[in-house]
Amino acid sequence: MIIERLTEELLEVNPFLSENKARTWIELLWSDFEATYAKAGRSYRGPEFTEKIIRQWIESYGGKIHEFAGRNPKYAHLLDEE
């Protein structure tokens, strides 16, 4: 499954994330990208396109993505494992 592959890729570049947090990040990025793309009036280009974009984000920002949640309350509560 795509989500599992992307989760593993994120875990490879970010040792600060648990598997649960990495999967949550992937699911959030996926849904936010598709919602934003749709709101912009763009045609749906399929899961392969979304996977490509998420993979690019992992390569660019994956190593520091854990730092983002602390500064953004929109995501902080979703990534709290306690």
C-alpha positions in Angstrom: 0.0 0.0 0.0 1.2 3.5 -0.8 0.7 4.9 2.7 2.9 2.2 4.2 5.7 2.8 1.7 5.6 6.5 2.2 5.6 6.0 6.0 8.7 3.8 5.7 10.4 6.4 3.6 9.7 9.1 6.1 11.0 6.9 8.9 14.2 6.4 7.0 14.9 10.2 6.9 13.6 11.1 10.3 14.7 9.0 13.3 12.7 11.4 15.7 9.3 10.0 14.6 7.6 6.9 15.8 5.9 4.7 13.2 2.5 6.0 14.4 3.6 9.6 14.0 5.2 9.0 10.6 2.0 7.4 9.4 -0.1 10.2 10.8 2.1 12.8 9.0 1.7 10.9 5.7 -2.0 10.7 6.1 -2.2 14.4 6.9 0.0 15.4 4.0 -2.0 13.2 1.6 -5.4 14.5 2.6 -4.3 18.2 2.8 -2.7 18.0 -0.6 -5.7 16.4 -2.3 -8.1 18.8 -0.6 -6.1 21.9 -1.5 -5.6 20.7 -5.1 -9.4 20.1 -5.4 -10.2 23.5 -3.8 -8.0 25.1 -6.4 -10.2 23.7 -9.1 -7.7 21.3 -10.4 -8.6 17.9 -12.0 -7.9 14.8 -10.0 -4.7 13.3 -11.3 -4.9 10.1 -9.3 -3.0 8.5 -6.4 0.2 8.2 -8.3 0.5 12.0 -8.7 -0.2 12.5 -5.0 2.4 9.9 -4.1 4.9 11.7 -6.2 4.3 15.0 -4.5 4.4 13.4 -1.0 7.7 11.7 -1.9 9.1 15.0 -2.9 8.1 16.5 0.4 9.6 13.7 2.3 12.9 14.2 0.4 12.8 18.0 1.0 11.3 18.3 4.5 11.1 14.8 6.0 14.1 15.1 8.2 12.7 18.1 10.1 9.0 17.6 9.8 8.7 16.8 13.5 9.7 20.4 14.3 6.7 21.7 12.4 4.0 20.3 14.8 5.3 22.2 17.8 4.8 25.5 15.9 1.4 24.6 14.4 -1.5 23.9 16.7 -3.6 22.6 13.8 -1.4 19.5 13.7 0.0 19.3 17.2 -3.0 17.6 18.8 -3.1 15.0 16.0 0.5 14.0 16.5 0.4 13.7 20.3 0.9 10.1 21.2 0.2 10.4 24.9 
